[in-house]
Amino acid sequence: MTLSTDQQPDTAFPPMIGVISSPLLNSWQQKILHQLTHQLNARGVLMLLLNAATEQALAAQLTQAAPLGLRGLLLLPGAFSDSPPASILTRVSLPVLQLDAEQVMQKGARQAGEAIGRLLLAEGHQRLGYLQSQAGSSPQKQGYSASLMAADQAICVDLVAGGNDREQGWQAMTDYLKQTRAAERIQALFCESDLLAFGAMQAIRDFGQGAHVAVVGFGDLDEAQSSTWHLTSWSVNIERAINDALNRLLGPCAAQGETGGEGGLKRRHSHLGKQRPGEMSECGCAHRH
């Protein structure tokens, strides 16, 4: 199976790229797809959404897409539970870009980990944990670990949820709280995504018994700023990451505007210790912490 630029349709047909995703079941994927479609519309480029969670499904969809003359393929974050199926993508005669492997995303993720480590240490937390969707090392985790090591600290607890959704975050945190004595529990937790952070925070609330763990997320979803969570989170500049990726696939866009910096930390309440007077005591989320 090959997919070649020689198979271009009529020249009047607008250019098109293939966007590979898993089922769009969570708000992080939807946020990325919204920004992607906005930028493609501005460039006059069509998108073919390839909803392929398995290698077999992707192979079948790429075969069907061959006559469309795609200009390239873009993999959205979380498109596959494991690494992308190189056995297929290397046989495709098109440029293939993985969005979360782009330099802007990688650099921003490491900066996020470093900043969040410093934030939690400055708050006075001593036992620090990390919650990720799959086992391994990510830029967020590398930056987080580096900032802790600079202060002669280390990640005390490394939790793996098994997936990137709030239910799995809830289960991982619930299991940890049940299995760990109160005196030995972590004081703060950095989560690989806001979705995992929402689940972890709900588990802490459900567990009761006076348990409190400060939580920080990554992604700054709209829900993070709600009074339900008031989640401190790293805001990712998705606009810039997508713009850079599309420039590499399609060439620079003459009409593109300012795409901003590299993201930044949005401080709310969830990273604070249990006792913190002032604004937190007046917030609707205070009784939940």
C-alpha atoms as one frame of an Amber mdcrd trajectory, in Angstrom:
protein
   0.000   0.000   0.000   1.302   3.427  -0.950  -0.220   6.857  -0.936   1.468
   9.134  -3.426   1.247  12.775  -4.439   1.100  11.466  -8.043  -2.514  10.546
  -7.370  -3.696  14.144  -7.230  -7.321  14.814  -8.146  -8.412  17.642 -10.425
  -6.440  20.859  -9.853  -9.655  22.712  -8.974 -10.069  20.469  -5.957  -8.835
  22.163  -2.721  -5.767  20.685  -1.037  -6.477  18.149   1.688  -4.574  16.595
   4.577  -5.373  13.493   6.560  -5.777  13.885  10.333  -5.358  10.665  12.283
  -7.176  10.447  15.621  -8.634   7.988  18.044 -12.336   8.337  18.939 -12.807
  11.970  20.006 -14.201  11.198  23.425 -12.433  13.757  25.600 -12.287  17.535
  25.734  -8.499  17.724  25.183  -8.771  16.074  21.766 -11.786  18.222  20.923
  -9.912  21.403  21.871  -7.043  20.486  19.540  -9.380  19.522  16.698 -11.287
  22.811  17.034  -8.090  24.855  16.638  -6.898  22.628  13.790 -10.096  23.041
  11.773  -9.992  26.808  12.356  -6.484  27.072  10.929  -7.184  24.745   8.006
 -10.254  26.789   7.078  -8.110  29.939   7.076  -5.698  28.242   4.652  -8.413
  26.917   2.369  -7.385  23.332   3.130  -9.778  20.425   3.616  -9.384  17.797
   6.323 -10.044  14.091   6.077 -10.530  12.736   9.591  -9.154   9.202   9.899
 -10.625   7.822  13.095  -8.303   4.886  13.557  -7.531   3.446  16.968  -5.858
   0.309  15.585  -3.192  -0.433  12.989  -5.636  -2.450  10.893  -8.200   0.358
  10.817  -5.556   2.892   9.796  -4.287   0.681   6.965  -7.800   0.275   5.579
  -8.592   3.995   5.748  -5.309   5.023   4.105  -6.027   2.631   1.238  -9.468
   4.178   0.760  -7.987   7.696   0.920  -5.316   7.085  -1.738  -7.335   8.517
  -4.676  -7.868  11.817  -2.820  -4.254  12.914  -3.231  -3.609  13.920   0.369
  -0.839  16.474   0.944   0.263  14.952   4.253  -0.783  13.248   7.475  -1.056
  14.778  10.948  -1.338  12.578  14.044  -3.290  14.082  16.927  -2.119  13.396
  20.519  -3.522  10.152  21.867  -4.242   8.764  18.387  -2.854   5.396  19.517
  -2.565   3.887  22.973   0.996   2.837  22.134   3.455   4.440  19.716   2.150
   5.141  16.188   2.350   2.125  13.840   5.587   2.902  12.007   5.179  -0.243
   9.900   2.342   1.500   8.060   3.350   5.142   8.170   6.835   4.497   6.764
   5.217   2.971   3.654   3.166   6.081   2.976   4.716   8.360   0.360   3.649
  11.492   2.227   5.055  13.661   5.007   3.788  12.484   8.402   3.868  14.720
  11.477   3.003  13.784  15.063   1.612  16.878  16.806   2.779  16.083  20.341
   6.292  15.382  18.995   6.572  18.867  17.517   9.327  21.015  19.046   6.894
  23.596  20.442   4.888  20.908  22.245   7.961  19.062  23.557   9.674  22.215
  24.788   6.498  23.568  26.376   5.802  20.267  28.148   9.266  20.190  29.706
   8.955  23.823  30.773   5.611  22.963  32.333   7.135  20.167  34.407   9.956
  22.398  35.610   7.612  25.259  36.542   5.146  22.991  38.326   7.904  21.313
  40.331   9.140  24.710  41.510   5.593  25.820  42.301   4.823  22.816  44.498
   8.137  23.056  46.324   7.594  26.771  46.955   4.205  25.929  48.455   6.024
  23.762  51.017   5.000  20.323  49.756   7.636  17.694  50.527   6.278  14.370
  49.262   5.484  14.784  45.582   3.895  12.392  43.100   3.220  12.121  39.383
   0.222  10.614  37.569   0.551   9.626  33.909  -1.600   7.783  31.408   1.023
   5.207  30.389   4.287   4.084  31.974   7.386   5.761  30.598   9.097   9.123
  30.419   7.392  12.190  28.971   8.717  15.763  28.602   6.427  16.857  31.451
   7.834  14.182  33.719  11.431  14.919  32.719  11.050  18.601  33.528   9.227
  17.841  36.779  11.908  15.401  37.896  14.698  17.830  36.966  13.205  20.652
  39.040  12.809  18.346  42.042  16.366  17.047  41.714  17.659  20.632  41.687
  16.122  20.973  45.158  17.449  17.579  46.357  13.992  16.062  46.014  12.560
  13.304  43.845   9.230  11.932  42.671   8.065   9.821  45.608   5.129   8.104
  43.934   4.723   7.340  40.232   1.120   6.423  39.397  -0.021   5.013  36.054
  -3.693   5.354  35.111  -3.652   3.129  32.033  -5.350   5.765  29.871  -6.050
   9.461  29.574  -9.497   9.990  31.030 -10.896  11.090  34.365 -12.352   7.704
  35.281  -8.929   6.075  35.037  -7.395   8.978  36.968 -10.049   8.488  39.649
  -9.325   4.763  39.891  -5.546   5.189  40.087  -5.822   7.773  42.862  -8.490
   5.838  44.753  -6.331   2.705  44.744  -3.346   4.704  45.975  -5.258   6.320
  48.845  -6.707   2.993  49.965  -3.321   1.272  49.935  -1.280   4.008  51.620
  -1.242   5.049  55.250  -2.192   8.660  55.883   1.216   9.577  57.290   2.951
   8.229  54.188   0.796   9.784  51.481   2.061  12.357  49.028   1.226  15.994
  49.680   1.043  17.071  46.038   0.432  15.453  42.657   1.307  16.642  39.145
  -0.948  15.041  36.541   0.014  14.530  32.907  -3.334  15.992  31.804  -6.246
  17.964  33.205  -8.507  14.956  32.641  -6.388  12.812  34.947  -6.271  15.707
  37.431 -10.085  15.958  37.520 -10.296  12.243  38.265  -7.605  12.420  40.953
  -9.291  15.379  42.666 -12.642  13.600  42.655 -11.020  10.511  44.191  -9.549
  12.632  46.997 -12.960  14.161  47.706 -14.738  10.794  47.568 -12.181   9.159
  49.848 -12.887  11.594  52.671 -11.184  10.907  56.023  -9.646  14.377  55.922
  -7.424  13.431  52.987  -5.915  16.350  51.099  -3.501  16.269  48.197  -2.636
  19.360  46.178  -3.135  18.733  42.448  -1.822  20.421  39.290  -2.828  19.553
  35.716  -1.611  20.103  32.177  -3.599  21.506  29.241  -5.748  24.193  30.897
  -9.086  22.962  29.578 -12.034  25.333  29.944 -13.377  23.178  32.769 -10.201
  23.714  34.804 -11.198  27.263  35.747 -14.674  26.290  36.947 -15.553  26.565
  40.622 -15.903  22.770  40.710 -12.164  22.302  40.249 -10.314  25.636  40.293
  -7.448  23.591  38.910  -3.983  25.068  38.605  -2.800  23.963  35.162  -0.258
  24.637  32.447  -1.804  26.361  29.435  -0.471  24.871  26.194  -0.155  27.110
  23.137  -1.945  24.704  20.806  -2.410  27.455  18.224   1.315  27.864  17.728
   2.042  24.129  17.717  -0.595  23.497  15.046   0.543  26.489  13.003   4.150
  25.250  12.996   3.060  21.731  12.031   0.892  22.980   9.172   3.707  25.220
   7.941   5.885  22.147   7.634   3.181  20.163   5.846   1.781  22.874   3.586
   4.240  25.756   3.623   3.872  29.090   5.471   0.475  30.759   5.416   0.663
  34.376   4.226  -2.417  35.318   6.232  -1.288  33.819   9.526  -1.354  36.149
  12.525   0.404  36.213  15.863   0.416  32.757  17.462   1.591  33.796  20.924
   4.317  32.424  23.171   4.945  28.974  24.567   2.197  28.676  27.135   2.280
  29.380  30.827   1.095  28.426  34.287  -2.480  29.311  35.273  -2.527  29.520
  39.064  -5.788  28.803  40.806  -6.384  26.960  44.099  -5.767  23.254  43.620
  -1.986  23.441  44.203  -2.379  25.011  47.639  -2.004  23.326  51.007  -5.137
  22.415  52.914  -5.045  25.469  55.140  -4.821  28.676  53.138  -6.695  31.805
  54.284  -7.960  34.511  51.966  -9.430  34.044  48.519  -9.595  30.258  48.703
 -11.870  30.349  51.769 -14.370  32.426  49.800 -14.327  30.295  46.660 -17.097
  27.843  45.884 -14.562  25.012  45.651 -13.102  25.587  49.144 -15.231  23.003
  50.940 -14.169  20.354  48.443 -10.426  20.662  49.125
